[in-house]
Amino acid sequence: MIEFEPLKIAELIGPLVAFVVGMGQIGMIGWGIAQMRRASEHRDQQHDENMTALRTLIERTALKGAE
């Protein structure tokens, strides 16, 4: 049976834990960037809808003023 000293186990587990934590951080950053991209696209869509509504309102107001 192989017996490991506590120090050797820590030497083996330490880099693995660091790798897992690092990959988790990379995943969270990637998820955050994807969320920001979706929010930006949604905001652009809302802006386009608002501008369309504003143009329609301006056209209706201009037509009433021309009569």
Biopython code that builds the backbone (N, CA, C, O; Angstrom):
import numpy as np
from Bio.PDB.StructureBuilder import StructureBuilder

atoms = [
    (1, "MET", "N", (0.843, -1.180, 0.000)),
    (1, "MET", "CA", (0.000, 0.000, 0.000)),
    (1, "MET", "C", (0.889, 1.245, 0.000)),
    (1, "MET", "O", (1.889, 1.317, 0.714)),
    (2, "ILE", "N", (0.508, 2.190, -0.795)),
    (2, "ILE", "CA", (1.274, 3.425, -0.897)),
    (2, "ILE", "C", (0.794, 4.388, 0.168)),
    (2, "ILE", "O", (-0.406, 4.631, 0.300)),
    (3, "GLU", "N", (1.713, 4.929, 0.918)),
    (3, "GLU", "CA", (1.364, 5.919, 1.931)),
    (3, "GLU", "C", (1.920, 7.268, 1.499)),
    (3, "GLU", "O", (3.086, 7.382, 1.121)),
    (4, "PHE", "N", (1.071, 8.286, 1.559)),
    (4, "PHE", "CA", (1.476, 9.634, 1.202)),
    (4, "PHE", "C", (1.635, 10.468, 2.462)),
    (4, "PHE", "O", (0.853, 10.356, 3.406)),
    (5, "GLU", "N", (2.624, 11.275, 2.456)),
    (5, "GLU", "CA", (2.775, 12.226, 3.547)),
    (5, "GLU", "C", (1.836, 13.393, 3.291)),
    (5, "GLU", "O", (1.562, 13.706, 2.132)),
    (6, "PRO", "N", (1.331, 14.050, 4.338)),
    (6, "PRO", "CA", (0.401, 15.174, 4.151)),
    (6, "PRO", "C", (0.953, 16.266, 3.237)),
    (6, "PRO", "O", (0.206, 16.849, 2.450)),
    (7, "LEU", "N", (2.236, 16.546, 3.332)),
    (7, "LEU", "CA", (2.824, 17.599, 2.509)),
    (7, "LEU", "C", (2.764, 17.220, 1.033)),
    (7, "LEU", "O", (2.482, 18.066, 0.185)),
    (8, "LYS", "N", (3.025, 15.969, 0.728)),
    (8, "LYS", "CA", (2.990, 15.534, -0.674)),
    (8, "LYS", "C", (1.575, 15.595, -1.239)),
    (8, "LYS", "O", (1.397, 15.931, -2.410)),
    (9, "ILE", "N", (0.572, 15.277, -0.435)),
    (9, "ILE", "CA", (-0.817, 15.368, -0.898)),
    (9, "ILE", "C", (-1.157, 16.820, -1.215)),
    (9, "ILE", "O", (-1.792, 17.101, -2.231)),
    (10, "ALA", "N", (-0.739, 17.743, -0.351)),
    (10, "ALA", "CA", (-1.001, 19.165, -0.590)),
    (10, "ALA", "C", (-0.290, 19.638, -1.847)),
    (10, "ALA", "O", (-0.823, 20.467, -2.584)),
    (11, "GLU", "N", (0.896, 19.125, -2.099)),
    (11, "GLU", "CA", (1.632, 19.500, -3.311)),
    (11, "GLU", "C", (0.917, 19.009, -4.566)),
    (11, "GLU", "O", (0.995, 19.640, -5.620)),
    (12, "LEU", "N", (0.229, 17.893, -4.447)),
    (12, "LEU", "CA", (-0.495, 17.353, -5.597)),
    (12, "LEU", "C", (-1.858, 18.021, -5.777)),
    (12, "LEU", "O", (-2.273, 18.293, -6.903)),
    (13, "ILE", "N", (-2.548, 18.283, -4.677)),
    (13, "ILE", "CA", (-3.906, 18.828, -4.733)),
    (13, "ILE", "C", (-3.899, 20.332, -4.998)),
    (13, "ILE", "O", (-4.808, 20.843, -5.652)),
    (14, "GLY", "N", (-2.905, 21.039, -4.509)),
    (14, "GLY", "CA", (-2.849, 22.504, -4.638)),
    (14, "GLY", "C", (-3.000, 22.998, -6.068)),
    (14, "GLY", "O", (-3.865, 23.832, -6.336)),
    (15, "PRO", "N", (-2.187, 22.509, -6.992)),
    (15, "PRO", "CA", (-2.334, 22.964, -8.389)),
    (15, "PRO", "C", (-3.686, 22.604, -9.000)),
    (15, "PRO", "O", (-4.220, 23.359, -9.813)),
    (16, "LEU", "N", (-4.240, 21.457, -8.616)),
    (16, "LEU", "CA", (-5.554, 21.058, -9.126)),
    (16, "LEU", "C", (-6.631, 22.026, -8.643)),
    (16, "LEU", "O", (-7.486, 22.446, -9.422)),
    (17, "VAL", "N", (-6.589, 22.375, -7.375)),
    (17, "VAL", "CA", (-7.559, 23.330, -6.823)),
    (17, "VAL", "C", (-7.400, 24.685, -7.496)),
    (17, "VAL", "O", (-8.393, 25.323, -7.844)),
    (18, "ALA", "N", (-6.165, 25.130, -7.683)),
    (18, "ALA", "CA", (-5.920, 26.410, -8.349)),
    (18, "ALA", "C", (-6.470, 26.389, -9.782)),
    (18, "ALA", "O", (-7.044, 27.375, -10.243)),
    (19, "PHE", "N", (-6.293, 25.273, -10.473)),
    (19, "PHE", "CA", (-6.799, 25.146, -11.836)),
    (19, "PHE", "C", (-8.326, 25.217, -11.863)),
    (19, "PHE", "O", (-8.900, 25.922, -12.693)),
    (20, "VAL", "N", (-8.980, 24.491, -10.962)),
    (20, "VAL", "CA", (-10.449, 24.481, -10.918)),
    (20, "VAL", "C", (-10.981, 25.877, -10.598)),
    (20, "VAL", "O", (-11.931, 26.341, -11.229)),
    (21, "VAL", "N", (-10.374, 26.541, -9.625)),
    (21, "VAL", "CA", (-10.814, 27.895, -9.268)),
    (21, "VAL", "C", (-10.595, 28.848, -10.440)),
    (21, "VAL", "O", (-11.466, 29.663, -10.745)),
    (22, "GLY", "N", (-9.456, 28.754, -11.091)),
    (22, "GLY", "CA", (-9.173, 29.613, -12.245)),
    (22, "GLY", "C", (-10.158, 29.397, -13.381)),
    (22, "GLY", "O", (-10.625, 30.358, -13.993)),
    (23, "MET", "N", (-10.478, 28.140, -13.666)),
    (23, "MET", "CA", (-11.442, 27.857, -14.734)),
    (23, "MET", "C", (-12.832, 28.377, -14.362)),
    (23, "MET", "O", (-13.574, 28.854, -15.220)),
    (24, "GLY", "N", (-13.176, 28.279, -13.076)),
    (24, "GLY", "CA", (-14.455, 28.831, -12.632)),
    (24, "GLY", "C", (-14.510, 30.337, -12.820)),
    (24, "GLY", "O", (-15.538, 30.877, -13.227)),
    (25, "GLN", "N", (-13.418, 31.012, -12.528)),
    (25, "GLN", "CA", (-13.375, 32.463, -12.708)),
    (25, "GLN", "C", (-13.479, 32.830, -14.183)),
    (25, "GLN", "O", (-14.175, 33.779, -14.546)),
    (26, "ILE", "N", (-12.789, 32.083, -15.025)),
    (26, "ILE", "CA", (-12.862, 32.338, -16.469)),
    (26, "ILE", "C", (-14.292, 32.128, -16.962)),
    (26, "ILE", "O", (-14.792, 32.906, -17.775)),
    (27, "GLY", "N", (-14.941, 31.087, -16.475)),
    (27, "GLY", "CA", (-16.326, 30.832, -16.869)),
    (27, "GLY", "C", (-17.259, 31.949, -16.436)),
    (27, "GLY", "O", (-18.140, 32.356, -17.193)),
    (28, "MET", "N", (-17.069, 32.446, -15.219)),
    (28, "MET", "CA", (-17.925, 33.537, -14.732)),
    (28, "MET", "C", (-17.704, 34.813, -15.526)),
    (28, "MET", "O", (-18.662, 35.532, -15.811)),
    (29, "ILE", "N", (-16.472, 35.107, -15.886)),
    (29, "ILE", "CA", (-16.187, 36.299, -16.692)),
    (29, "ILE", "C", (-16.818, 36.156, -18.070)),
    (29, "ILE", "O", (-17.414, 37.102, -18.585)),
    (30, "GLY", "N", (-16.688, 34.978, -18.667)),
    (30, "GLY", "CA", (-17.307, 34.746, -19.978)),
    (30, "GLY", "C", (-18.814, 34.887, -19.925)),
    (30, "GLY", "O", (-19.418, 35.470, -20.825)),
    (31, "TRP", "N", (-19.426, 34.357, -18.877)),
    (31, "TRP", "CA", (-20.885, 34.475, -18.709)),
    (31, "TRP", "C", (-21.278, 35.943, -18.556)),
    (31, "TRP", "O", (-22.272, 36.379, -19.137)),
    (32, "GLY", "N", (-20.511, 36.704, -17.783)),
    (32, "GLY", "CA", (-20.804, 38.128, -17.594)),
    (32, "GLY", "C", (-20.708, 38.903, -18.896)),
    (32, "GLY", "O", (-21.541, 39.768, -19.164)),
    (33, "ILE", "N", (-19.713, 38.605, -19.699)),
    (33, "ILE", "CA", (-19.565, 39.283, -20.992)),
    (33, "ILE", "C", (-20.734, 38.936, -21.910)),
    (33, "ILE", "O", (-21.245, 39.805, -22.616)),
    (34, "ALA", "N", (-21.158, 37.679, -21.906)),
    (34, "ALA", "CA", (-22.310, 37.281, -22.727)),
    (34, "ALA", "C", (-23.573, 38.006, -22.270)),
    (34, "ALA", "O", (-24.372, 38.430, -23.104)),
    (35, "GLN", "N", (-23.765, 38.153, -20.964)),
    (35, "GLN", "CA", (-24.925, 38.872, -20.439)),
    (35, "GLN", "C", (-24.882, 40.335, -20.862)),
    (35, "GLN", "O", (-25.912, 40.902, -21.227)),
    (36, "MET", "N", (-23.715, 40.947, -20.820)),
    (36, "MET", "CA", (-23.600, 42.353, -21.239)),
    (36, "MET", "C", (-23.914, 42.499, -22.725)),
    (36, "MET", "O", (-24.535, 43.481, -23.134)),
    (37, "ARG", "N", (-23.490, 41.529, -23.534)),
    (37, "ARG", "CA", (-23.771, 41.578, -24.970)),
    (37, "ARG", "C", (-25.277, 41.489, -25.220)),
    (37, "ARG", "O", (-25.821, 42.231, -26.038)),
    (38, "ARG", "N", (-25.955, 40.566, -24.502)),
    (38, "ARG", "CA", (-27.409, 40.436, -24.656)),
    (38, "ARG", "C", (-28.127, 41.712, -24.215)),
    (38, "ARG", "O", (-29.071, 42.156, -24.870)),
    (39, "ALA", "N", (-27.680, 42.295, -23.113)),
    (39, "ALA", "CA", (-28.298, 43.531, -22.627)),
    (39, "ALA", "C", (-28.102, 44.663, -23.626)),
    (39, "ALA", "O", (-29.006, 45.474, -23.828)),
    (40, "SER", "N", (-26.946, 44.723, -24.242)),
    (40, "SER", "CA", (-26.679, 45.763, -25.241)),
    (40, "SER", "C", (-27.588, 45.601, -26.457)),
    (40, "SER", "O", (-28.121, 46.582, -26.975)),
    (41, "GLU", "N", (-27.760, 44.370, -26.906)),
    (41, "GLU", "CA", (-28.643, 44.122, -28.054)),
    (41, "GLU", "C", (-30.082, 44.488, -27.705)),
    (41, "GLU", "O", (-30.790, 45.071, -28.526)),
    (42, "HIS", "N", (-30.515, 44.150, -26.502)),
    (42, "HIS", "CA", (-31.876, 44.480, -26.070)),
    (42, "HIS", "C", (-32.061, 46.000, -25.990)),
    (42, "HIS", "O", (-33.095, 46.527, -26.400)),
    (43, "ARG", "N", (-31.059, 46.691, -25.463)),
    (43, "ARG", "CA", (-31.120, 48.151, -25.355)),
    (43, "ARG", "C", (-31.177, 48.790, -26.747)),
    (43, "ARG", "O", (-31.916, 49.752, -26.956)),
    (44, "ASP", "N", (-30.406, 48.263, -27.690)),
    (44, "ASP", "CA", (-30.446, 48.776, -29.064)),
    (44, "ASP", "C", (-31.825, 48.572, -29.692)),
    (44, "ASP", "O", (-32.326, 49.449, -30.396)),
    (45, "GLN", "N", (-32.433, 47.419, -29.437)),
    (45, "GLN", "CA", (-33.767, 47.137, -29.954)),
    (45, "GLN", "C", (-34.786, 48.111, -29.368)),
    (45, "GLN", "O", (-35.636, 48.631, -30.091)),
    (46, "GLN", "N", (-34.704, 48.358, -28.060)),
    (46, "GLN", "CA", (-35.618, 49.310, -27.429)),
    (46, "GLN", "C", (-35.419, 50.709, -28.002)),
    (46, "GLN", "O", (-36.387, 51.436, -28.225)),
    (47, "HIS", "N", (-34.176, 51.080, -28.239)),
    (47, "HIS", "CA", (-33.898, 52.401, -28.795)),
    (47, "HIS", "C", (-34.522, 52.531, -30.191)),
    (47, "HIS", "O", (-35.128, 53.555, -30.507)),
    (48, "ASP", "N", (-34.375, 51.506, -31.015)),
    (48, "ASP", "CA", (-34.965, 51.539, -32.355)),
    (48, "ASP", "C", (-36.490, 51.658, -32.287)),
    (48, "ASP", "O", (-37.093, 52.406, -33.057)),
    (49, "GLU", "N", (-37.106, 50.921, -31.366)),
    (49, "GLU", "CA", (-38.566, 50.997, -31.217)),
    (49, "GLU", "C", (-38.994, 52.395, -30.753)),
    (49, "GLU", "O", (-39.983, 52.941, -31.241)),
    (50, "ASN", "N", (-38.249, 52.959, -29.818)),
    (50, "ASN", "CA", (-38.573, 54.303, -29.341)),
    (50, "ASN", "C", (-38.422, 55.349, -30.439)),
    (50, "ASN", "O", (-39.243, 56.259, -30.555)),
    (51, "MET", "N", (-37.375, 55.215, -31.242)),
    (51, "MET", "CA", (-37.173, 56.181, -32.326)),
    (51, "MET", "C", (-38.273, 56.053, -33.382)),
    (51, "MET", "O", (-38.716, 57.061, -33.932)),
    (52, "THR", "N", (-38.715, 54.834, -33.669)),
    (52, "THR", "CA", (-39.813, 54.630, -34.617)),
    (52, "THR", "C", (-41.087, 55.290, -34.093)),
    (52, "THR", "O", (-41.798, 55.958, -34.844)),
    (53, "ALA", "N", (-41.374, 55.102, -32.804)),
    (53, "ALA", "CA", (-42.566, 55.714, -32.212)),
    (53, "ALA", "C", (-42.460, 57.241, -32.238)),
    (53, "ALA", "O", (-43.442, 57.930, -32.512)),
    (54, "LEU", "N", (-41.268, 57.763, -31.954)),
    (54, "LEU", "CA", (-41.073, 59.215, -31.976)),
    (54, "LEU", "C", (-41.261, 59.783, -33.384)),
    (54, "LEU", "O", (-41.892, 60.827, -33.553)),
    (55, "ARG", "N", (-40.720, 59.103, -34.390)),
    (55, "ARG", "CA", (-40.885, 59.566, -35.777)),
    (55, "ARG", "C", (-42.361, 59.558, -36.172)),
    (55, "ARG", "O", (-42.836, 60.489, -36.823)),
    (56, "THR", "N", (-43.083, 58.513, -35.781)),
    (56, "THR", "CA", (-44.514, 58.434, -36.079)),
    (56, "THR", "C", (-45.259, 59.588, -35.424)),
    (56, "THR", "O", (-46.119, 60.208, -36.050)),
    (57, "LEU", "N", (-44.941, 59.876, -34.186)),
    (57, "LEU", "CA", (-45.574, 60.980, -33.475)),
    (57, "LEU", "C", (-45.260, 62.320, -34.138)),
    (57, "LEU", "O", (-46.135, 63.176, -34.265)),
    (58, "ILE", "N", (-44.025, 62.496, -34.553)),
    (58, "ILE", "CA", (-43.641, 63.747, -35.231)),
    (58, "ILE", "C", (-44.394, 63.884, -36.548)),
    (58, "ILE", "O", (-44.880, 64.966, -36.877)),
    (59, "GLU", "N", (-44.493, 62.794, -37.301)),
    (59, "GLU", "CA", (-45.225, 62.839, -38.582)),
    (59, "GLU", "C", (-46.689, 63.184, -38.371)),
    (59, "GLU", "O", (-47.239, 64.007, -39.102)),
    (60, "ARG", "N", (-47.322, 62.577, -37.395)),
    (60, "ARG", "CA", (-48.735, 62.871, -37.121)),
    (60, "ARG", "C", (-48.924, 64.333, -36.699)),
    (60, "ARG", "O", (-49.876, 64.987, -37.124)),
    (61, "THR", "N", (-48.026, 64.830, -35.875)),
    (61, "THR", "CA", (-48.111, 66.215, -35.411)),
    (61, "THR", "C", (-47.885, 67.171, -36.579)),
    (61, "THR", "O", (-48.555, 68.199, -36.678)),
    (62, "ALA", "N", (-46.951, 66.841, -37.457)),
    (62, "ALA", "CA", (-46.655, 67.697, -38.606)),
    (62, "ALA", "C", (-47.843, 67.716, -39.568)),
    (62, "ALA", "O", (-48.150, 68.762, -40.140)),
    (63, "LEU", "N", (-48.509, 66.591, -39.753)),
    (63, "LEU", "CA", (-49.656, 66.542, -40.647)),
    (63, "LEU", "C", (-50.817, 67.352, -40.098)),
    (63, "LEU", "O", (-51.522, 68.009, -40.864)),
    (64, "LYS", "N", (-51.031, 67.321, -38.788)),
    (64, "LYS", "CA", (-52.121, 68.106, -38.185)),
    (64, "LYS", "C", (-51.804, 69.592, -38.283)),
    (64, "LYS", "O", (-52.716, 70.398, -38.473)),
    (65, "GLY", "N", (-50.575, 69.965, -38.161)),
    (65, "GLY", "CA", (-50.198, 71.375, -38.231)),
    (65, "GLY", "C", (-50.274, 71.919, -39.653)),
    (65, "GLY", "O", (-50.436, 73.125, -39.839)),
    (66, "ALA", "N", (-50.159, 71.050, -40.665)),
    (66, "ALA", "CA", (-50.199, 71.479, -42.064)),
    (66, "ALA", "C", (-51.624, 71.709, -42.546)),
    (66, "ALA", "O", (-51.839, 72.386, -43.552)),
    (67, "GLU", "N", (-52.591, 71.155, -41.838)),
    (67, "GLU", "CA", (-53.992, 71.275, -42.289)),
    (67, "GLU", "C", (-54.577, 72.616, -41.985)),
    (67, "GLU", "O", (-55.739, 72.868, -42.300)),
]
sb = StructureBuilder()
sb.init_structure("model")
sb.init_model(0)
sb.init_chain("A")
sb.init_seg("    ")
for serial, (resi, resn, name, xyz) in enumerate(atoms, 1):
    if name == "N":
        sb.init_residue(resn, " ", resi, " ")
    sb.init_atom(name, np.array(xyz, "f"), 0.0, 1.0, " ", f" {name:<3s}", serial, name[0])
structure = sb.get_structure()
